[in-house]
């Protein structure tokens, strides 16, 4: 998940904001996965995720984004 330029600076400088955005991102993914599983007839789905915050691009420019491994 990559963010637009005007949002990158506040996310880079306010860790509490970055944590809140990451929490919303993961919660939204889990909700989507649970809904898809329910539609497929699975009831006891317990998704998991590992999310890593990357703050810089390859040119060392500010590029706050998430890498997520979601099960």
Secondary structure, 3 states (H helix, E strand, C coil): CECCHHHHHHHHHCHHHHHHHHHHHHHHHHHHHHHHHHHCCCCCCCCCEEEEEEEECCCCCEEEEEEEEEC
